[in-house]
Amino acid sequence: MALMITDECINCDVCEPECPNQAIYLGAEIYEIDPRKCTECVGHFDEPQCVQVCPVACIPLNPEVVESRETLWQKFQRLQSEAKTA
């Protein structure tokens, strides 16, 4: 599953630079996560880095984007391939 940021976000700015896939961005009111880019840090780290640094624990799994670890790995490989050709 991709992660999501809830409205409990305090816009502290610590999660965005931690995302290795640049999936986190400042939305209209709070930070948001692009589910097309979120791999829960699979391929980069053992744990999602945004979750590790979030001081208010507002980054749960996104129930609307159900993905297996294998799917997250495939997404990681696709993003890496796209980054090399960009």
C-alpha positions as CSV (number, residue, x, y, z in Angstrom):
1,M,0.0,0.0,0.0
2,A,1.1,3.5,-0.5
3,L,1.0,5.8,2.4
4,M,-1.1,8.9,3.0
5,I,-0.9,12.0,5.2
6,T,-4.0,12.8,7.3
7,D,-5.3,16.2,8.2
8,E,-3.5,15.9,11.5
9,C,-0.4,17.1,9.6
10,I,1.1,20.2,11.2
11,N,3.2,21.1,8.1
12,C,6.5,20.7,10.0
13,D,8.4,20.1,6.7
14,V,10.3,17.1,8.0
15,C,8.8,14.4,5.8
16,E,9.3,15.8,2.4
17,P,13.1,15.8,2.2
18,E,13.2,12.2,3.7
19,C,11.2,10.7,0.8
20,P,13.7,8.9,-1.6
21,N,11.0,8.9,-4.4
22,Q,10.0,12.6,-4.2
23,A,6.4,11.4,-3.6
24,I,5.7,13.9,-0.8
25,Y,4.7,17.5,-1.8
26,L,3.0,20.4,-0.2
27,G,-0.7,20.3,-1.1
28,A,-3.3,23.1,-0.8
29,E,-3.4,22.8,3.0
30,I,-1.1,20.0,4.2
31,Y,1.6,17.7,2.8
32,E,0.3,15.0,0.5
33,I,1.8,11.7,-0.9
34,D,1.6,10.8,-4.6
35,P,0.6,7.1,-4.5
36,R,2.1,6.6,-8.0
37,K,5.5,7.4,-6.5
38,C,5.2,6.0,-2.9
39,T,6.9,2.6,-2.4
40,E,6.8,2.8,1.4
41,C,10.6,3.1,0.9
42,V,10.8,-0.5,-0.5
43,G,14.1,-0.7,-2.4
44,H,15.6,2.1,-0.3
45,F,15.0,1.5,3.4
46,D,13.5,-1.2,5.7
47,E,11.0,1.3,7.1
48,P,9.1,4.3,5.5
49,Q,11.3,7.3,6.3
50,C,8.5,9.8,6.5
51,V,6.8,7.7,9.2
52,Q,10.0,7.5,11.2
53,V,10.4,11.3,11.3
54,C,6.8,12.4,11.6
55,P,6.3,14.0,15.1
56,V,2.5,13.6,15.1
57,A,2.1,10.1,13.6
58,C,-0.2,11.2,10.8
59,I,1.1,9.0,8.0
60,P,-0.9,5.7,7.8
61,L,-1.3,3.2,5.0
62,N,-3.7,4.5,2.3
63,P,-6.6,2.0,2.3
64,E,-7.6,3.2,-1.3
65,V,-4.2,2.0,-2.7
66,V,-3.8,-1.7,-1.8
67,E,-0.4,-3.0,-3.0
68,S,1.7,-6.0,-2.1
69,R,5.4,-5.8,-1.2
70,E,6.1,-7.3,-4.7
71,T,4.0,-4.5,-6.3
72,L,5.9,-1.9,-4.3
73,W,9.2,-3.5,-5.5
74,Q,8.1,-3.4,-9.1
75,K,7.1,0.3,-8.6
76,F,10.5,1.0,-7.2
77,Q,12.2,-0.6,-10.2
78,R,10.0,1.4,-12.6
79,L,10.8,4.7,-10.8
80,Q,14.5,3.9,-10.8
81,S,14.4,3.1,-14.6
82,E,12.4,6.4,-15.3
83,A,14.9,8.4,-13.2
84,K,17.8,7.0,-15.3
85,T,16.2,8.0,-18.6
86,A,15.1,11.5,-17.4
